[in-house]
């Protein structure tokens, strides 16, 4: 027998096709799979942003998350990018459980490559995690001019492994303006195939995207164009309500926008999208960074109006009215002495929560919310998505509170990117948002760290005192777990 990247073949040419064992038909099967032993983390070097290129490049590092290992809670691998100043941010796998969907044209791809964009440079790095998952190898770099030439986009952000290719969002056009959107890479050669949208209508701003594959639906959120975000929060744009405040709903097959859900201009920066993992359900959650009314942050639930639980199953919505959205969580700002606040917040005399990331467990029961401003990390029971119940809260860092970890003294930054293990028992958080925004809200400089929480079934949260990664001169952002995690995969079977 011989093994190829696409399966196992017997003598005489008889084929025995073997799907990747880390592809799972359903979220239930994914949750019962072996736990992760490694975590992949991208780090940025803030000194390289806007510098002369002599600074140390950004990197992808590998952490040992196996508690039985002698190197548990330490970094065991590192690969640096070839250029300085990329600002690595979000990243993802080339292939995942969506390859098992009934209509997937590439069912025998494997979860092998990490697709790692530079949000500032617009380069896209391809890293091979085989044969040694702890020591990935850089095998390809897609330059910014190729992305611009083939897709018309720049500043790639979110990466999702789809059933027919690798999908990425982009904040805008090569000139730093809009519109932003979605483009595709192919599964095998990682060539840029082109822009995904056929008809975007009036959609201009972009940020995250997600999908309900069983409903042939894509949803996209809004932040701002590169010119609106790269120098930090622009107070004039913010107070004028110019940052993103809509979700857009798209027909996945036709690649056309069919509906927009406007949260209102006071709801500024509609960011991370977390859909239900159960493919028979059509709802999800999105975080909003701040409200112009009172600096509160919020989480909203979107849903189909004919969802069997949240909507009216007898409803017959007209085209363009199939989806609705409502606020389900509001987190208030905290009063503070202006002398303790960074210049950007002194006029307000308060610390905004700044919800910058959320994540949903695979069983759709627990929602985790990062409040990067106050330092709170919250766990909600969302078994009733319209009525979340707060069940756990831990404060780490924060603009004024500087909450401590058992393995450290007072921290700065706050829980930001959050990732949840497939079985829902472990949660990992990092503390850097975006270099220019870090400087506005934490002008003393974000000192990078990654922490881990245990998340028992009673709904509480407990810091693991044995797991605390500190980064000297670097800042960690997104975390991906070996074999997949709660935000990496989409499932087509309940």
N, C-alpha and C positions, 0 to 999 in steps of 0.2 A: 504494500500500500504506500501511496505517496500523499503528502499533505501539501496543499496549496493555500494561498490566502483566501480561497473561496470555498473550501470544503475538503473532504477526504475522498480519494478515488481508489477503488480496488483494481486488481489485476484485470487486464483485458478491457479496460476503459469503463467498467461499470461504476457508476457514480453513487456515493452515499453522502448526500448533502447533510451537513451539520450546521444548524444555526449557531451563532455565537451564544455560549451558555450564559452570558450576562444580558441577553435579551429575554424579556419576560412578557408573556401574553397579557397578563393582568397585573394591576397594582398589588393584589393579594399575593401573587407568586413572587413578585419582586420583594415584598416585605419579609417573606419567609426565606429568602436566599442568604447565603453566608455573609457575614458582616464585612465591612470594608477594613482593609489593613493599611492603606495608604491614602493620604489626602494630597491633592495638587493645589498649589496656591500661587497666584501671580503676585509679584511684588514690583513696585515702581520706585525709582530713585528720583526724588523731587529735585535734586540738584541738577539733573539732566534736562529738566523742562526749560526750554528756551535758552539752553546753554550752548557752548561751542562744540559739543560732541565729545569732549575729552572725559566727561564724567562716566562712571560705571553704568553699563546698560541695565535695563530692567531684566527680570529673571522669572522663570518658573521654578519653584522649589517644591520638594516632596517631603511630607511629614509622615512619620511613623505613628499610626493611630491604633496599633494593636497593643492592648494593655498587657499582654503576656510577653511582649518583646523587650529585650534589655535596652533598646533605644526608643522606647515609647515616649512620646512627647518631645521629640527632637527632630531636626531636619536631617534627612538621610540622602538627599539628592538635590542637584541644582543644575540648571542649564541657563546660561545667559544668552540674551538676544544679541545679534551681531551689530546692532546700532544702538546708540544712546538716544533717549528722549522719546521712546515709543508711547509711554504711559499705558502699560498693560492694564486692563480693566476687567471686562467680562471675557469668558471663553467657554468652550464646550467640546463635546465629542463629535467625531465625524459620523457616527452611526449609533443607534440605540434601539430600544424596544419597538419604536414605530416601524422598523423594518419588517416586523411580523404582521403588519396590517394586511388585510386580505388583498388589497390592490397594490401593495408595495412592489416596485419593479426590481428591487435589489435585495431580496431576502437573505442573501448570504454574504453581505458585507460584515465586517466585524468592528467591535468597539476597540479601536486601536490608536487612532490619531487624535491629538488634542489640537483644536483650531483656536489660535490665540491672537486676536487682533490687537493692534496698538491704537487706542482711541485718539491719540494726538497725532501720530505719524501716518495713520491709515494703512500701515503694513499689516499683512496677515501671515502669521507664522504657523507652520504645520510641524508638530512634534510627534514622533513615533514612540509609543510606550512599550514596544517590544524590541528585543527579547527580555529586557530587564525593566520592569515597570517603575522601579525606584530611580532609574537613570534614563529618562527620555532623551531622544536625540532630535535635533533640529534637522528636518529633511527638505524643507521648502520654505521660501519666503515669497509672498505675492506683494509686489511693490504697489505703492499708492497710485502711480500713473496707470498701471494695468487695471486696477479697480475703476478708476475714473474713465478710462477709455472703453471698457467693456460694459460697465453698468451705470456710469454717470453719477456715482455716489462717492462719498468720503466719510471718514470717521466711523468705521464699523464698530458696532456695539454688541448686541445680543447675538448668541450663536445657538441655534437649535438644530438637532439632527432630525430631519424629516424622512418620511418614507421614500422620497424620490430624490433627495439631495440634501446638501447642507445649506440651511437658510440663515442669513445674517441680516440684522437691521443696520441702518446707517443714519447718522444724525442729519446729514445734509449733502450738499453738492460740493465739488472740489473748490469752489470759490468761497466756501464758508457760509453760504446762504442756504436756502431750501430749494426744493422740498427734500426731506429725508424719506427713507422708505426701506424696502426689503430687496435683497438680491440673493442669488444662489451660486454655490459651488457644486461641482459634481462630486460624487462619492469616491471616485477612484484616483483621478489625477489632480483634483482640487483646482481645476480651471474655473475662472469666473465665467458663469454662463450668461449673466445679464440681470437686468432689472426684472423684478417679479410682477409689478403692477401693470395691468393693462389700462385700467381707468381708475384714477385716484380721486376724481371729483375735485373738491376744494381742499382735500387733505394737504397740509404743508409741513407741520411739525411732526417729529418722529422721536421715538425712544425705544421702548420695549415692544415685543410682540409675543403672542401665544396663539393657540388654536384649540378648537374642539373638532378633532378629526372626524368623529362620527356624525357631526352636524355640518361638515364642509364649511367651517367658519374659522376665520382668522380675526383676531382683535389686535389693534395697535394702540399704543399710548403716546403721550406727548411730553417732551421736555423743552427743547429749544434748538435752534440751528447752532452750528459751531460758533458763529459770531456772537451768539447770545450767551454762551456758557463758558467759552474757553478762558476768558479773563476773570471769571468768577461771577457771582450774582450781580446783575446790573440793577441797582435800586430803582431807576426810572422805569425800566421794563417791568420789574416786579410789581411796583405800586400801580402801574397802568394795566395790570392783568394780562401782560403779553406772553407770559410763559404758558406752557400747555395746560389745558383744562378740559380736554375731550378724550373719549375713547372712540375709535373708528372700528366698524364692523365690516368685514369683507367676505365675499363669496370665494372660498378657497379654490374651487375648480375654475371659476370664470375669472378670478383675479381682479375683481371689481369691488369698489367700496359700495356698500348697500345701505349703510346707516351710520350716523354719528350720535354719540351720547354725550351731551354737554353737561358737565358738572357745575357750571357757572364760573365766570371769570375770577371770582374771589378765591376759587380753589386752584392754587398755583402749583404746577409741576406734578402731573399725574404720571407716576413712574412704573413701579414693578407690578407685573401681571402674574397672578397665580391661579390657574384654572383648576376646576375639580379634576381629580384623577380618574374617577369612575366615568367611563365613556358614555354611560347611559344618562348621565346628568349634564346639564348645560348651565353652569354657573361658575363664578370665580370671584377673586378679590383683587383690588388694586389699591395701592397706597398713594396718598396725596401728601406732599411735603409740608405745605403750610396753607393757612387761610389768611387772606388779607383782612378779614374781619377782626380776628383776635389772636393771630399767630398759632392757633391750634393746628394739629395735624389730624388726619382722618384715614379711615379705611372704608371703601365702598364695595358693595357686592353687585356684580352684574348677573343677569339671568335671562333666560328665554321666558317670554310671557306665558308660554304654554308648557313650561317645565312641570313635570308631574307632582312635584313637592312644593316648589317656591312660587309657581305661577298657577294658571288655570288650565288644566289639561284639555278642557273643552274649548279653549280660546282658538279663534281662527284669525290670527293677526294678518293685517295687510302687508304686502311687501314693503320693507323699509321700517316696519314697526314691530319686528319680531323680538327685539331685545330691549331691556330696561335696566336701570341702575338706581341704587339707593344707598345712602350713607348708613353704615352699621356700627362704626366705632368712631368716637371723637376723643382726642387726647388733648387736654388744655395745656397752654403755656404756663410756666412757673415764674412768679414774680422774683426779681433779683435786684441786688444793689447795682446800679449802673457802673460803679467803679470796678466791679468784678467781671464786667462783660467786655467782649471785643468791640472795637469801634462800630462795627456794622449793627450791633444790637443795643448800644448804649441809649439811643433815643427811645427805645421801646421799654426799657426797664424790665425785661423778661427774657427767659430762656425758652425758645420754641422747641417743641419735641423733635421736629424734623424727622418724620418717618421717611427713611431713605431705602429701606428694604423690608420685604415680608416674605414668608415662605409657608407653604401648606404641607402638612404631613400626607403620606401616601394614602392613608385611610380617610382623608378629608375631614378629620376630627379636630386637629390642632392647628391653629394659625399662630405664627411667630412674627412679632413686630419689633423692628429695631428703631429706637428713638435716639438718633445720633446726636441730637442736641443736649437732651437731659441726661443721657447715658442709660436710660431704662431699656431693658430687654423684656418683652412681655409675651406671655403665652395665653391664648384664648381657646376656650372650648367653642368650636363652631359647628357642633353637631346640628344646631339650628342656625344656618348661615345668616339669617336676619336678626338674630339675637345672641351675639357672641357673649361669653362669660369669661371675665378675667380670672385665670386660675394660678398664674405664677408671674412674679416680677422680680428681676435682679438688676441692680444698678452697677454699671462698670464705666468708669470715666465720667464724661459729661463736661460741658463747658464750665460750670461752676462747682460741681459736686466732686469730681475726680474720684469716683468710687474705686475702691481697691479690689484686687484679686488676692486670694489666700497666698499665692506664690509671688506677690509683688507688693510694692507700695502703691500710693495713689496713681491713677492712670489718667491719661488724657485721650482725646478722641472719644468715641463711644461705639457701642455695638452698631455695626453698619451692615456689611454683607453677611447673610445668614444662610447656612446650608444644613439640611436635615438628612439623617441617614435613612436608608430605605425602610428599616423596621421602626423608625420613629423614636428610637430610644436615645439618640445622641444628636446634639445640635452644636454646630461650629460657627463662630462669629469672628470677623475681622473688624478693624477700626478706622480704615481710611476711606474717604469718599471719592475725592477728585482733587488733584494737587492744588488748583487755584481756589477751590472752595474750602479745602483744609485750611489754607492760609487765612481766609476770611473769618472762619469760625473758631479756629484754634491757632491764633497768630504766633503762639510760642513754639509751634511746630509739632505735628502729630508724631508721637513716638509709637512705632508700629507694634502691634500685638495681635495674637489669635488665641481665643479661649474656647473651651468646650464645656457644654452643659450636658448633664444627664437629665432625661425627660421621662420620668416614670408615668405609669398609667393613671395615677391620681391627679395629674394635671399640674404638678409642681415643677420647679426648675431648681437644679443644684449644680453649682460650679464643680468641675473636676479639679481638685487641688494639685493633681499630678500633671495636668496638661495646661501649659501656658507657654506660648512661643513669643519671644521678643525679637525684634528686628532692629539691628543697628544701622541707621542711615537709610533704611528702606521702609516702605509702607505696604502692607498686604491688602489685597482687595478680594476678588472672588475666589471661592474654594470649590473644588470639585472632588468627589469621592470616587475611589477605585470601584469599578463595576456599576457606577450610576448612583444617583441620589434623588432627593424628592423633587428637584426642579429640572433634571436633565432629560427625563424620559417621558414619552407619551404612549398611552396604552390603548389598544383597540378592542380589548375584550374585558368584560366586567369581572 
